[in-house]
Every structure is written in C-alpha cells, then in structure tokens.
C-alpha cells in the first residue's frame, strides 16, 4: 500500500484528507509536529508527505528545506497545503523543492488528483545522472551541483532544474509552459511571469548570461 503522511494541526482537515485517501486504498498516518518527520528512519519514511505550512514549532517551509537538503529524503515527494495563496508564497514553496502546492480551501477530488500525479511522476521519472559540460559550465545532477571554471554556483531548486533541462537540450526552444511542465509537471500554479523572473535570476548567477537565449514571443533555449 502506498503510504501517505499528513503533517497538519487541524483535526477536521486531517479527517477529511484521511477519509478520501483511505477510500482510494492509501495507508495513512498523521502528525501535528513536523519535527517528527526529521527523526524518521529510512525504513519509516512514507511514499508522500502532505505538509501544512502553519505548524507549531518548525514551520512547513523549514521542514521542506531540511528534507530536500538531506540526501536520504531529497527525493521524497512533498505536496504543500496552505491557506496562503499569494503567488509569492507559492513560489517560495516551489523553490524549496515542493512537488506541488495546494491552497485551502481545496476540493478533495482535486487534491487526490494532485497526489496521484505527483506519485506517478516520482515513480516513473528517469534518473538524471549524466553530467552536462559546456564551455566551463559543469552540471552534476546526482549531486545537484553546478560549477563554472571550478567555481561553485548556488542555485535554487527551480533554477537548477531549469538550467539542467535547457543545458541537456542545447538549441531546443522551450516555451514557458513547457519549462513548467518538464520541471514540475501538470497543474502547477505558476505564471509565465514567474518563469521570466526565474530566468533573470538564473542569468545573474551564471558568469556568462548569454548561455540562455530568449526567443522572443516563444520562450528560451540554451546556446547550441
């Protein structure tokens, strides 16, 4: 059975989500203390975490950050659930590595669809372990490291994924929608403007900003 851990401090939300998960055949556990996750042994880890942001003690953002920075748990799928629906809040969650972001109040049917979609992506996404090298730029996906002339470049989750996507397909033009879909999957709550801002930030961190080219009216590509 697929194991889902609900990290939430509102009992009615826990009961609502648990009912629909069990109805679909999932094994469900829950806790209101996010720090409990950080102390789990590898054998105790769930297949997916539903993580509320407003928690007592460590908040959901900090918990997500710690899970995604730990090699043991960095591939663990996380769906954030929050009443915060501003684009800046959503972007912050995604930048920390969350696989999806659902705002309260939500439709149980939509949430179940998101859960199945995230699980499908995590189970069937091919491993990305081939380093990419181009004129001084080196990307090592297995370690999530980027170097330019041996100098380390620190990137956010989305910046790394986007750079790796573009650099792995030099010369191929990606629309903004395709970048979102390739990096995060379907139904991701970000706008075209968000991708433009991400690319601007990525270019600023690269010593050679011309490596990522803008195809006006279409999208972006990595220099061929």
Backbone as a chain_set.jsonl record, in Angstrom:
{"seq": "XXXXXXXXXXXXXXXXXXXXXXXXXXXXXXXXXXXXXXXXXXXXXXXXXXXXXXXXXXXXXXXXXXXXXXXXXXXXXXXXXXXXXXXXXXXXXXXXXXXXXXXXXXXXXXXXXXXXXXXXXXXXXXXXXXXXXXXXXXXXXXXXXXXXXXXXXXXXXXXXXXXXXXXXXXXXXXXXXXXXXXXXXXXXXXXXXXXXXXXXXXXXXXXXXXXXXXXXXXXXXXXX", "coords": {"N": [[0.84, -1.205, 0.0], [0.46, 2.229, -0.749], [2.037, 4.663, 1.155], [1.038, 7.488, 2.919], [1.87, 10.42, 4.586], [0.37, 12.718, 6.645], [0.93, 15.956, 7.593], [-0.254, 18.034, 9.716], [-2.115, 20.36, 11.704], [-4.789, 20.787, 12.103], [-7.601, 19.189, 13.042], [-10.009, 18.655, 11.637], [-9.264, 18.938, 8.987], [-7.377, 16.904, 8.776], [-9.037, 14.658, 9.159], [-10.731, 14.881, 6.937], [-8.959, 14.623, 4.718], [-7.819, 12.123, 5.303], [-10.036, 10.409, 5.121], [-10.644, 10.426, 2.347], [-8.23, 9.517, 1.275], [-7.984, 6.911, 2.368], [-10.211, 5.802, 1.243], [-9.373, 5.536, -1.341], [-7.541, 3.584, -1.071], [-5.096, 4.096, 0.154], [-2.489, 3.952, 2.627], [-2.563, 5.589, 5.672], [-0.982, 7.959, 7.777], [-0.619, 10.376, 10.412], [0.536, 13.5, 11.795], [0.959, 16.263, 13.998], [3.207, 17.551, 14.46], [5.87, 18.715, 12.841], [8.546, 18.183, 13.236], [8.717, 15.551, 13.829], [9.0, 14.186, 11.443], [11.608, 14.638, 10.652], [13.073, 13.023, 12.284], [12.598, 10.467, 11.515], [13.47, 7.119, 10.612], [15.067, 5.735, 7.663], [13.58, 3.435, 6.877], [11.113, 4.024, 7.852], [10.022, 6.021, 6.409], [7.459, 7.688, 4.516], [5.648, 7.3, 1.348], [4.838, 9.643, 0.324], [4.416, 13.037, 1.37], [2.038, 15.137, 2.84], [2.113, 18.379, 3.517], [1.444, 20.826, 5.801], [1.817, 24.374, 6.033], [1.646, 26.178, 8.202], [2.56, 25.381, 11.157], [2.964, 24.251, 14.568], [6.01, 24.95, 16.303], [8.68, 24.065, 14.218], [8.077, 25.467, 11.033], [6.284, 24.609, 7.976], [7.805, 25.342, 5.697], [10.475, 25.39, 6.574], [10.759, 22.745, 7.325], [10.421, 21.435, 4.869], [12.64, 22.469, 3.523], [14.759, 21.32, 5.001], [14.284, 18.587, 4.558], [14.637, 18.394, 1.771], [17.282, 19.022, 1.538], [18.602, 16.949, 2.563], [20.281, 14.053, 1.626], [19.073, 11.552, 1.985], [16.346, 11.987, 2.064], [15.736, 13.721, -0.008], [14.481, 13.095, -2.406], [11.955, 12.509, -1.677], [8.554, 12.832, -2.264], [6.726, 15.854, -1.837], [3.813, 17.553, -1.038], [2.697, 20.701, -0.552], [0.322, 22.192, 1.622], [-1.701, 24.896, 2.141], [-3.196, 27.885, 3.52], [-2.226, 30.151, 2.526], [-2.255, 31.899, -0.357], [-1.035, 33.633, -2.079], [0.969, 34.496, -4.92], [3.681, 34.808, -4.367], [4.003, 33.281, -2.047], [3.466, 30.729, -2.995], [5.507, 30.424, -4.911], [7.746, 30.528, -3.234], [7.442, 28.133, -1.802], [7.713, 26.254, -3.878], [10.288, 26.801, -4.751], [11.768, 25.801, -2.69], [11.64, 23.171, -3.162], [9.263, 21.725, -3.089], [6.896, 19.446, -4.483], [4.385, 20.028, -5.324], [1.736, 22.434, -4.764], [-0.985, 23.153, -2.874], [-3.801, 25.112, -2.259], [-5.773, 26.148, 0.554], [-9.285, 26.852, 0.934], [-9.718, 23.509, -0.35], [-10.648, 21.262, -3.018], [-11.458, 17.945, -2.334], [-11.374, 16.047, -4.407], [-9.735, 17.272, -6.296], [-7.368, 17.446, -4.819], [-6.781, 14.702, -4.487], [-6.296, 14.042, -7.129], [-3.999, 15.566, -7.599], [-2.245, 14.309, -5.807], [-2.034, 11.702, -6.901], [-0.892, 12.367, -9.342], [1.606, 13.472, -8.609], [2.772, 11.243, -7.342], [2.922, 9.493, -9.506], [4.749, 10.824, -11.167], [7.027, 10.749, -9.531], [7.547, 8.048, -9.368], [8.024, 7.19, -11.962], [9.791, 8.885, -13.176], [12.752, 9.172, -14.979], [16.077, 8.511, -13.831], [18.34, 11.151, -13.387], [21.479, 11.361, -14.145], [23.593, 11.953, -15.741], [26.303, 14.005, -16.212], [26.462, 17.4, -17.419], [28.383, 19.283, -19.622], [29.704, 22.368, -20.73], [31.634, 24.647, -22.24], [33.181, 25.511, -19.86], [31.122, 25.393, -18.039], [29.738, 23.156, -15.753], [27.433, 20.704, -14.89], [26.252, 18.692, -12.383], [24.005, 16.444, -11.905], [23.441, 14.297, -10.1], [24.494, 15.112, -7.713], [23.448, 17.551, -7.544], [24.908, 19.854, -8.19], [26.559, 22.757, -9.49], [29.079, 24.103, -11.491], [31.275, 26.675, -12.62], [34.07, 27.029, -14.428], [35.266, 25.637, -12.317], [34.336, 26.974, -10.101], [31.923, 27.063, -7.631], [28.402, 27.362, -8.114], [25.581, 28.527, -6.576], [22.321, 27.441, -6.707], [18.717, 27.729, -6.694], [16.112, 25.256, -6.183], [14.296, 25.258, -8.411], [15.743, 26.813, -10.226], [17.996, 25.203, -10.674], [16.804, 22.883, -11.809], [15.673, 23.972, -14.116], [17.922, 24.993, -15.488], [19.333, 22.606, -15.92], [17.522, 21.253, -17.551], [17.438, 22.923, -19.872], [20.186, 23.006, -20.604], [20.666, 20.348, -21.13], [19.467, 19.999, -23.492], [20.624, 21.471, -25.792], [20.05, 24.156, -28.02], [17.404, 23.523, -28.442], [14.204, 24.941, -28.325], [12.258, 25.957, -25.628], [8.992, 26.565, -24.556], [7.502, 28.763, -22.091], [5.476, 27.421, -20.743], [6.185, 24.756, -21.287], [8.564, 24.556, -19.887], [7.676, 24.772, -17.228], [6.066, 22.472, -17.158], [7.908, 20.39, -17.706], [9.711, 20.647, -15.583], [8.163, 20.689, -13.214], [5.74, 19.351, -13.705], [2.225, 18.73, -14.555], [-0.481, 21.096, -13.99], [0.651, 23.099, -12.389], [0.91, 25.776, -10.18], [1.966, 28.374, -11.296], [2.873, 31.38, -13.075], [3.45, 32.723, -16.44], [5.013, 34.971, -16.088], [6.384, 34.345, -13.761], [8.232, 32.423, -14.632], [9.794, 34.02, -16.303], [10.967, 35.727, -14.407], [12.414, 33.841, -12.976], [14.288, 33.024, -14.912], [15.695, 35.402, -15.275], [16.916, 35.65, -12.748], [18.497, 33.35, -12.813], [20.241, 33.851, -14.937], [21.703, 35.964, -13.833], [23.234, 34.656, -11.97], [24.885, 33.063, -13.454], [28.154, 33.204, -14.823], [28.357, 33.687, -17.539], [25.87, 35.082, -19.01], [24.777, 34.892, -21.499], [24.449, 32.302, -22.215], [21.893, 31.335, -21.943], [19.388, 31.844, -24.107], [16.923, 34.158, -25.256], [14.012, 33.565, -27.03], [12.16, 35.524, -28.711], [8.753, 35.986, -28.088], [8.311, 33.29, -27.937], [9.939, 31.537, -26.151], [12.597, 30.072, -24.342], [16.048, 29.033, -24.841], [19.006, 26.969, -24.593], [22.242, 27.956, -25.479], [23.411, 26.73, -28.543]], "CA": [[0.0, 0.0, 0.0], [1.174, 3.497, -0.778], [1.961, 5.304, 2.468], [0.977, 8.949, 2.896], [1.956, 11.047, 5.905], [-0.253, 14.04, 6.71], [1.509, 16.793, 8.645], [-1.312, 19.039, 9.811], [-2.549, 20.53, 13.084], [-6.236, 20.984, 12.143], [-8.184, 17.851, 13.067], [-11.023, 18.471, 10.592], [-8.547, 18.754, 7.719], [-6.806, 15.551, 8.836], [-10.119, 13.684, 8.966], [-11.207, 14.982, 5.556], [-7.958, 14.044, 3.805], [-7.688, 10.693, 5.619], [-11.205, 9.698, 4.583], [-10.527, 10.26, 0.89], [-7.056, 8.688, 0.99], [-8.302, 5.522, 2.695], [-11.202, 5.377, 0.252], [-8.622, 5.197, -2.554], [-6.646, 2.468, -0.779], [-3.805, 4.518, 0.694], [-2.226, 3.799, 4.063], [-2.458, 6.967, 6.152], [-0.527, 8.333, 9.116], [-0.641, 11.833, 10.543], [1.18, 14.111, 12.946], [0.845, 17.721, 14.009], [4.557, 18.046, 14.751], [6.721, 18.484, 11.684], [9.865, 17.697, 13.631], [8.665, 14.084, 13.862], [9.462, 13.673, 10.152], [13.061, 14.751, 10.56], [13.694, 11.983, 13.104], [12.23, 9.148, 10.999], [14.495, 6.287, 9.986], [14.728, 5.489, 6.246], [12.554, 2.397, 6.74], [9.838, 4.558, 8.33], [9.599, 7.121, 5.547], [6.274, 7.43, 3.686], [5.856, 7.472, -0.096], [4.495, 11.03, 0.014], [4.061, 13.85, 2.534], [1.164, 16.302, 2.689], [2.735, 19.231, 4.522], [0.866, 22.138, 6.079], [2.88, 25.361, 6.272], [1.498, 26.8, 9.519], [2.636, 24.328, 12.153], [3.658, 24.632, 15.798], [7.426, 24.608, 16.208], [9.2, 24.318, 12.871], [7.003, 25.599, 10.05], [6.385, 23.718, 6.833], [8.873, 25.741, 4.785], [11.751, 24.946, 7.135], [10.771, 21.284, 7.262], [10.656, 21.095, 3.461], [14.033, 22.82, 3.234], [15.64, 20.324, 5.598], [14.081, 17.307, 3.882], [15.184, 18.447, 0.421], [18.737, 19.171, 1.605], [19.125, 15.686, 3.083], [20.339, 13.062, 0.539], [18.194, 10.408, 2.26], [14.938, 12.354, 1.872], [15.568, 14.776, -1.007], [13.596, 12.655, -3.477], [10.644, 12.228, -1.097], [7.557, 13.783, -2.788], [6.064, 16.701, -0.849], [2.778, 18.48, -1.503], [2.395, 21.688, 0.478], [-1.077, 22.593, 1.74], [-1.669, 26.127, 2.922], [-4.196, 28.927, 3.273], [-1.523, 31.233, 1.851], [-2.481, 31.681, -1.787], [-0.333, 34.628, -2.881], [1.947, 33.893, -5.815], [4.987, 34.799, -3.708], [4.018, 32.15, -1.125], [3.551, 29.511, -3.814], [6.85, 30.369, -5.492], [8.67, 30.182, -2.156], [7.307, 26.707, -1.551], [8.255, 25.507, -5.011], [11.735, 27.0, -4.793], [12.365, 24.942, -1.66], [11.635, 21.802, -3.659], [7.96, 21.051, -3.018], [6.475, 18.9, -5.771], [3.14, 20.7, -5.689], [1.263, 23.374, -3.75], [-2.443, 23.203, -2.908], [-4.278, 26.136, -1.332], [-7.029, 25.944, 1.286], [-9.92, 25.534, 0.947], [-9.456, 22.741, -1.571], [-11.572, 20.183, -3.366], [-10.832, 16.643, -2.105], [-11.125, 15.379, -5.69], [-8.557, 17.904, -6.894], [-6.215, 17.027, -4.025], [-6.469, 13.313, -4.828], [-5.707, 14.062, -8.46], [-2.63, 16.075, -7.436], [-1.462, 13.264, -5.136], [-1.748, 10.636, -7.871], [0.007, 12.907, -10.358], [2.943, 13.576, -8.018], [3.281, 9.887, -7.145], [3.25, 8.941, -10.821], [5.994, 11.451, -11.619], [8.146, 10.308, -8.7], [7.799, 6.632, -9.603], [8.422, 6.886, -13.328], [10.751, 9.849, -13.704], [14.057, 8.534, -15.118], [17.165, 9.1, -13.05], [19.161, 12.109, -14.122], [22.797, 11.233, -13.549], [24.632, 12.265, -16.715], [26.764, 15.396, -16.102], [26.429, 18.222, -18.622], [29.517, 20.209, -19.647], [29.654, 23.281, -21.871], [32.471, 25.84, -22.143], [33.46, 25.909, -18.489], [29.976, 25.1, -17.179], [29.555, 21.734, -15.438], [26.249, 20.427, -14.087], [26.293, 17.314, -11.882], [22.656, 16.248, -11.354], [23.389, 13.354, -8.985], [24.856, 15.866, -6.504], [22.787, 18.851, -7.66], [25.979, 20.848, -8.122], [26.874, 23.472, -10.722], [30.364, 24.791, -11.427], [31.74, 27.39, -13.806], [35.529, 27.097, -14.236], [35.515, 25.038, -10.996], [33.76, 27.802, -9.044], [30.574, 26.584, -7.349], [27.289, 28.295, -8.285], [24.457, 28.088, -5.752], [21.038, 27.654, -7.374], [17.518, 27.21, -6.035], [15.616, 24.023, -6.782], [13.746, 25.517, -9.742], [16.83, 27.291, -11.095], [18.799, 24.044, -11.071], [16.029, 22.038, -12.713], [15.518, 24.672, -15.395], [19.228, 25.013, -16.154], [19.654, 21.251, -16.383], [16.62, 20.968, -18.675], [17.879, 23.654, -21.059], [21.548, 22.613, -20.983], [20.621, 18.968, -21.631], [18.863, 20.042, -24.83], [21.114, 22.696, -26.431], [19.446, 24.504, -29.31], [15.955, 23.278, -28.44], [13.447, 26.039, -27.738], [11.202, 25.563, -24.703], [8.065, 27.622, -24.156], [7.403, 28.887, -20.636], [4.613, 26.334, -20.271], [6.939, 23.509, -21.351], [9.529, 24.561, -18.778], [6.912, 24.441, -16.014], [5.614, 21.086, -17.249], [9.06, 19.494, -17.619], [10.353, 20.756, -14.274], [7.257, 20.43, -12.097], [4.577, 18.552, -14.053], [0.977, 19.415, -14.899], [-1.298, 21.786, -12.975], [1.488, 23.812, -11.434], [0.328, 27.109, -10.004], [2.866, 29.496, -11.55], [2.519, 32.109, -14.284], [4.541, 32.981, -17.379], [5.876, 35.979, -15.481], [7.241, 33.671, -12.789], [9.328, 31.809, -15.379], [10.668, 35.114, -16.743], [11.731, 36.161, -13.236], [13.351, 32.761, -12.68], [15.366, 33.071, -15.898], [16.5, 36.591, -14.955], [17.743, 35.303, -11.604], [19.462, 32.336, -13.236], [21.269, 34.53, -15.743], [22.551, 36.765, -12.958], [24.146, 33.769, -11.249], [25.832, 32.465, -14.402], [29.164, 34.155, -15.289], [28.049, 34.016, -18.937], [24.404, 35.111, -19.097], [24.345, 34.654, -22.876], [24.236, 30.874, -22.434], [20.449, 31.142, -22.075], [18.912, 32.804, -25.102], [15.489, 34.426, -25.323], [13.404, 33.503, -28.356], [11.069, 36.459, -28.493], [7.408, 35.518, -28.403], [8.219, 31.831, -27.85], [10.435, 31.012, -24.872], [14.034, 30.136, -24.068], [16.853, 27.879, -25.22], [20.411, 27.004, -24.214], [23.047, 28.207, -26.671], [23.821, 25.481, -29.202]], "C": [[0.873, 1.252, 0.0], [0.944, 4.243, 0.532], [2.023, 6.822, 2.329], [1.011, 9.464, 4.33], [1.371, 12.452, 5.831], [0.361, 14.8, 7.874], [0.624, 18.035, 8.747], [-1.759, 19.146, 11.263], [-4.052, 20.826, 13.21], [-6.923, 19.63, 11.991], [-9.192, 17.633, 11.948], [-10.376, 18.268, 9.223], [-7.945, 17.352, 7.653], [-7.879, 14.507, 8.538], [-10.622, 13.684, 7.525], [-10.242, 14.303, 4.581], [-7.843, 12.541, 4.027], [-8.829, 9.878, 5.024], [-11.039, 9.41, 3.097], [-9.315, 9.411, 0.508], [-7.356, 7.212, 1.236], [-9.312, 4.95, 1.709], [-10.525, 4.927, -1.039], [-7.581, 4.104, -2.307], [-5.271, 2.842, -0.259], [-3.705, 4.19, 2.18], [-1.894, 5.179, 4.608], [-1.912, 7.04, 7.579], [-0.592, 9.852, 9.211], [0.087, 12.262, 11.808], [0.961, 15.617, 12.856], [2.193, 18.378, 14.26], [5.489, 17.708, 13.59], [8.088, 17.928, 12.025], [9.894, 16.173, 13.713], [9.216, 13.49, 12.567], [10.979, 13.607, 10.109], [13.771, 13.662, 11.355], [13.354, 10.572, 12.613], [13.432, 8.418, 10.409], [14.09, 6.042, 8.525], [13.607, 4.478, 6.046], [11.167, 2.881, 7.155], [9.279, 5.645, 7.422], [8.365, 6.745, 4.723], [6.634, 7.544, 2.206], [5.569, 8.903, -0.523], [4.106, 11.739, 1.306], [3.132, 14.974, 2.101], [1.516, 17.239, 3.835], [2.052, 20.589, 4.641], [2.006, 23.109, 6.383], [2.843, 25.934, 7.681], [1.415, 25.718, 10.588], [3.272, 24.858, 13.437], [5.117, 24.184, 15.723], [7.962, 24.973, 14.842], [8.047, 24.433, 11.885], [7.282, 24.71, 8.844], [7.516, 24.057, 5.88], [10.224, 25.247, 5.278], [11.868, 23.425, 7.078], [11.077, 20.815, 5.844], [12.117, 21.34, 3.1], [14.991, 21.761, 3.771], [15.511, 18.962, 4.919], [14.745, 17.29, 2.51], [16.705, 18.625, 0.409], [19.412, 17.914, 2.148], [19.121, 14.642, 1.973], [19.382, 11.894, 0.733], [16.748, 10.726, 1.898], [14.7, 13.34, 0.733], [14.652, 14.393, -2.154], [12.194, 12.321, -2.975], [9.622, 13.255, -1.585], [6.846, 14.541, -1.667], [5.033, 17.584, -1.548], [2.472, 19.421, -0.344], [0.916, 22.039, 0.439], [-1.132, 23.818, 2.64], [-2.816, 27.06, 2.564], [-3.56, 30.118, 2.575], [-1.578, 31.008, 0.345], [-1.819, 32.729, -2.678], [0.731, 33.949, -3.741], [3.321, 33.803, -5.158], [5.105, 33.622, -2.737], [4.189, 30.836, -1.893], [4.95, 29.339, -4.38], [7.876, 29.975, -4.436], [8.635, 28.688, -1.862], [7.932, 25.861, -2.643], [9.77, 25.621, -5.078], [12.448, 26.129, -3.772], [12.303, 23.47, -2.046], [10.325, 21.056, -3.547], [7.535, 20.599, -4.409], [5.149, 19.478, -6.245], [2.705, 21.56, -4.509], [-0.24, 23.51, -3.913], [-2.916, 24.202, -1.864], [-5.6, 25.732, -0.689], [-7.973, 27.108, 0.999], [-9.71, 24.817, -0.378], [-10.553, 21.704, -1.789], [-10.866, 18.848, -3.105], [-10.508, 15.907, -3.408], [-9.884, 15.95, -6.369], [-7.296, 17.479, -6.147], [-5.815, 15.603, -4.366], [-5.826, 13.224, -6.201], [-4.257, 14.525, -8.404], [-1.729, 15.013, -6.813], [-1.068, 12.168, -6.124], [-0.768, 11.101, -8.928], [1.441, 12.991, -9.839], [3.556, 12.2, -7.815], [3.698, 9.255, -8.472], [4.565, 9.513, -11.328], [7.184, 10.924, -10.83], [8.522, 8.865, -8.98], [8.372, 6.352, -10.989], [9.398, 7.879, -13.945], [12.119, 9.19, -13.797], [15.117, 9.262, -14.313], [18.008, 10.016, -13.932], [20.552, 12.08, -13.514], [23.925, 11.541, -14.523], [25.041, 13.729, -16.589], [26.694, 16.105, -17.452], [27.593, 19.208, -18.543], [29.445, 21.065, -20.905], [30.499, 24.512, -21.563], [32.663, 26.353, -20.712], [32.336, 25.618, -17.512], [29.85, 23.588, -16.994], [28.361, 21.576, -14.505], [26.287, 18.956, -13.687], [24.96, 17.029, -11.191], [22.591, 15.314, -10.156], [23.706, 14.034, -7.662], [24.183, 17.232, -6.463], [23.792, 19.987, -7.486], [26.216, 21.463, -9.491], [28.19, 24.228, -10.515], [30.607, 25.544, -12.728], [33.22, 27.677, -13.59], [35.9, 26.721, -12.813], [35.033, 25.897, -9.826], [32.304, 27.395, -8.862], [29.543, 27.7, -7.511], [26.095, 27.745, -7.509], [23.136, 28.457, -6.429], [19.898, 27.135, -6.513], [17.085, 25.938, -6.751], [15.152, 24.258, -8.222], [14.81, 26.009, -10.712], [17.671, 26.121, -11.585], [18.058, 23.196, -12.096], [15.889, 22.671, -14.096], [16.822, 24.701, -16.171], [19.57, 23.637, -16.712], [18.796, 20.874, -17.593], [17.131, 21.625, -19.954], [19.244, 23.172, -21.545], [21.613, 21.196, -21.52], [20.069, 18.893, -23.05], [19.315, 21.305, -25.566], [20.487, 22.928, -27.804], [17.947, 24.297, -29.356], [15.248, 24.425, -27.722], [12.331, 25.473, -26.868], [10.301, 26.763, -24.436], [8.045, 27.689, -22.628], [6.565, 27.743, -20.06], [5.37, 25.006, -20.263], [7.958, 23.416, -20.223], [8.827, 24.172, -17.48], [6.549, 22.959, -16.022], [6.759, 20.097, -17.073], [9.668, 19.486, -16.225], [9.442, 20.308, -13.149], [6.053, 19.557, -12.433], [3.342, 19.405, -14.303], [0.384, 20.16, -13.702], [-0.465, 22.521, -11.942], [1.072, 25.266, -11.395], [1.361, 28.222, -10.121], [2.485, 30.132, -12.885], [3.72, 32.249, -15.203], [5.544, 33.965, -16.79], [6.838, 35.361, -14.477], [8.442, 33.038, -13.472], [10.307, 32.881, -15.854], [11.556, 35.591, -15.594], [12.777, 35.11, -12.868], [14.549, 32.81, -13.629], [16.279, 34.269, -15.641], [17.45, 36.286, -13.801], [18.823, 34.3, -11.962], [20.588, 32.963, -14.044], [22.232, 35.339, -14.879], [23.584, 35.909, -12.232], [25.175, 33.114, -12.161], [26.851, 33.507, -14.853], [28.944, 34.586, -16.739], [26.532, 33.947, -19.122], [23.894, 34.803, -20.494], [24.112, 33.179, -23.171], [22.745, 30.557, -22.596], [19.904, 32.238, -22.977], [17.391, 32.943, -25.053], [15.028, 34.361, -26.777], [12.111, 34.297, -28.254], [9.725, 35.899, -28.96], [7.228, 34.014, -28.28], [8.651, 31.328, -26.469], [11.934, 31.159, -24.759], [14.738, 28.886, -24.601], [18.282, 28.086, -24.727], [21.221, 27.112, -25.497], [23.571, 26.892, -27.25], [25.32, 25.48, -29.448]], "O": [[1.9, 1.308, 0.677], [-0.193, 4.43, 0.964], [2.934, 7.368, 1.708], [0.261, 8.99, 5.184], [1.829, 13.279, 5.043], [0.316, 14.339, 9.015], [0.75, 18.967, 7.953], [-1.784, 18.146, 11.98], [-4.535, 21.088, 14.311], [-6.837, 18.999, 10.938], [-9.238, 16.55, 11.364], [-10.887, 17.512, 8.397], [-7.994, 16.693, 6.615], [-7.655, 13.582, 7.757], [-10.904, 12.629, 6.957], [-10.654, 13.513, 3.731], [-7.776, 11.77, 3.07], [-8.614, 8.79, 4.488], [-11.265, 8.288, 2.644], [-9.364, 8.667, -0.472], [-7.022, 6.361, 0.411], [-9.274, 3.764, 1.381], [-11.029, 4.054, -1.745], [-6.831, 3.739, -3.212], [-4.37, 2.003, -0.232], [-4.708, 4.156, 2.893], [-1.031, 5.868, 4.063], [-2.324, 6.286, 8.461], [-0.619, 10.537, 8.188], [0.231, 11.492, 12.758], [0.8, 16.169, 11.768], [2.308, 19.604, 14.273], [5.848, 16.548, 13.388], [8.72, 17.273, 11.196], [10.965, 15.568, 13.672], [9.827, 12.421, 12.582], [11.56, 12.65, 9.599], [14.952, 13.403, 11.123], [13.772, 9.588, 13.224], [14.299, 9.029, 9.785], [12.91, 6.13, 8.186], [12.777, 4.638, 5.151], [10.164, 2.235, 6.853], [8.173, 6.135, 7.652], [8.243, 5.602, 4.28], [7.775, 7.845, 1.855], [5.997, 9.336, -1.593], [3.542, 11.132, 2.217], [3.399, 15.676, 1.125], [1.247, 16.929, 4.995], [2.075, 21.396, 3.712], [3.037, 22.713, 6.925], [3.89, 26.152, 8.29], [0.337, 25.206, 10.887], [4.041, 25.818, 13.393], [5.417, 23.144, 15.136], [7.724, 26.079, 14.358], [7.14, 23.601, 11.89], [8.364, 24.138, 8.707], [8.13, 23.156, 5.309], [11.029, 24.744, 4.495], [12.943, 22.886, 6.816], [11.889, 19.913, 5.64], [12.75, 20.511, 2.447], [15.924, 21.353, 3.08], [16.507, 18.265, 4.725], [15.348, 16.288, 2.124], [17.345, 18.403, -0.619], [20.639, 17.825, 2.188], [18.06, 14.359, 1.417], [18.923, 11.304, -0.245], [16.005, 9.842, 1.472], [13.562, 13.761, 0.525], [14.096, 15.271, -2.814], [11.339, 11.899, -3.754], [9.805, 14.448, -1.343], [6.419, 13.948, -0.676], [5.342, 18.27, -2.523], [2.039, 18.983, 0.721], [0.326, 22.168, -0.633], [-0.66, 23.778, 3.777], [-3.338, 27.027, 1.449], [-4.264, 31.0, 2.084], [-1.012, 30.041, -0.166], [-2.015, 32.723, -3.893], [1.32, 32.947, -3.335], [4.047, 32.831, -5.367], [6.176, 33.028, -2.612], [4.952, 29.956, -1.493], [5.515, 28.246, -4.338], [8.774, 29.179, -4.709], [9.678, 28.056, -1.692], [8.601, 24.866, -2.364], [10.457, 24.659, -5.42], [13.606, 25.761, -3.968], [12.848, 22.617, -1.344], [10.265, 19.871, -3.874], [7.785, 21.29, -5.396], [4.83, 19.421, -7.432], [3.23, 21.434, -3.403], [-0.719, 23.931, -4.966], [-2.483, 24.15, -0.713], [-6.432, 25.065, -1.305], [-7.516, 28.239, 0.835], [-9.542, 25.46, -1.414], [-11.278, 21.328, -0.867], [-9.765, 18.64, -3.615], [-9.488, 15.224, -3.5], [-9.083, 15.213, -6.945], [-6.273, 17.184, -6.766], [-4.627, 15.319, -4.52], [-4.916, 12.423, -6.414], [-3.39, 13.96, -9.07], [-0.587, 14.835, -7.237], [0.091, 11.758, -6.176], [0.09, 10.335, -9.366], [2.382, 12.626, -10.544], [4.74, 12.008, -8.089], [4.714, 8.562, -8.543], [5.402, 8.782, -11.856], [8.245, 10.679, -11.406], [9.687, 8.491, -8.845], [9.117, 5.39, -11.172], [9.787, 7.734, -15.104], [12.615, 8.688, -12.789], [15.058, 10.48, -14.139], [18.336, 9.685, -15.071], [20.788, 12.704, -12.479], [25.096, 11.404, -14.17], [24.222, 14.615, -16.833], [26.85, 15.478, -18.5], [27.773, 19.885, -17.531], [29.164, 20.57, -21.996], [30.125, 25.328, -20.721], [32.339, 27.501, -20.408], [32.552, 25.595, -16.301], [29.854, 22.835, -17.968], [28.282, 22.228, -13.464], [26.347, 18.076, -14.545], [24.801, 17.341, -10.01], [21.759, 15.518, -9.272], [23.245, 13.595, -6.608], [24.318, 17.977, -5.493], [23.562, 20.941, -6.744], [26.094, 20.795, -10.518], [28.385, 24.899, -9.502], [30.196, 25.102, -13.801], [33.596, 28.448, -12.707], [36.725, 27.376, -12.176], [35.304, 25.566, -8.672], [31.536, 27.382, -9.824], [29.776, 28.837, -7.1], [25.652, 26.624, -7.758], [22.866, 29.629, -6.69], [20.078, 26.223, -5.707], [17.629, 25.589, -7.799], [15.564, 23.545, -9.138], [14.783, 25.66, -11.893], [18.021, 26.05, -12.763], [18.618, 22.833, -13.13], [15.978, 21.987, -15.116], [16.833, 24.46, -17.379], [20.042, 23.519, -17.843], [19.282, 20.254, -18.539], [17.243, 20.974, -20.993], [19.444, 22.955, -22.74], [22.519, 20.868, -22.287], [20.184, 17.869, -23.723], [18.479, 22.13, -25.931], [20.406, 22.021, -28.632], [17.279, 24.847, -30.232], [15.657, 24.827, -26.633], [11.558, 24.621, -27.307], [10.786, 27.852, -24.127], [8.518, 26.772, -21.957], [6.903, 27.173, -19.022], [5.214, 24.214, -19.334], [8.191, 22.342, -19.669], [9.326, 23.339, -16.724], [6.706, 22.272, -15.013], [6.615, 19.089, -16.382], [10.094, 18.439, -15.737], [9.885, 19.623, -12.227], [5.395, 19.062, -11.517], [3.398, 20.634, -14.269], [0.717, 19.877, -12.551], [-0.82, 22.567, -10.764], [0.902, 25.909, -12.431], [1.608, 28.94, -9.152], [1.849, 29.494, -13.724], [4.851, 31.945, -14.825], [6.755, 33.822, -16.962], [7.98, 35.804, -14.355], [9.555, 33.105, -12.951], [11.519, 32.673, -15.811], [12.749, 35.83, -15.782], [13.898, 35.452, -12.491], [15.692, 32.656, -13.198], [17.498, 34.161, -15.774], [18.634, 36.617, -13.857], [19.946, 34.392, -11.465], [21.758, 32.634, -13.847], [23.43, 35.394, -15.156], [24.678, 36.378, -11.917], [26.22, 32.661, -11.696], [26.453, 34.608, -15.235], [29.295, 35.701, -17.125], [25.981, 32.873, -19.364], [22.716, 34.489, -20.67], [23.633, 32.832, -24.25], [22.381, 29.618, -23.305], [19.959, 33.42, -22.638], [16.671, 31.968, -24.836], [15.592, 35.026, -27.646], [11.097, 33.796, -27.769], [9.592, 35.407, -30.08], [6.128, 33.503, -28.49], [7.85, 30.772, -25.718], [12.489, 32.221, -25.038], [14.124, 27.835, -24.788], [18.715, 29.211, -24.477], [20.925, 26.44, -26.485], [24.105, 26.051, -26.526], [25.855, 24.515, -29.993]]}, "num_chains": 1, "name": "protein.A"}
